[in-house]
Amino acid sequence: MDFKSKPILIAFVIVVVVAAAGFWYWQSKKAPSSPGAPSLGSEIFDKTQSPLEGQVPDINPFKNQKNPLDAIYQNPFE
């Protein structure tokens, strides 16, 4: 290792350590939300729920018949 790359390596290590310490400090200072208070995400989730959930009728015309062509065409390889 030559002398020119050594200060760059030391500076990189210092930047990484300072960034990690700053992130840890920022995470520890975040105010914890109370479990009973609604958050923005829960409010958006409640507003975007479908009012017809579970009330949509089944409109599949082929529910009882797996292949609609079975009555028309007989497969010769069966």
Secondary structure as GFF3:
##gff-version 3
##sequence-region A 1 78
A	DSSP	alpha_helix	5	29	.	.	.	ID=ss1
A	DSSP	alpha_helix	40	47	.	.	.	ID=ss2
###
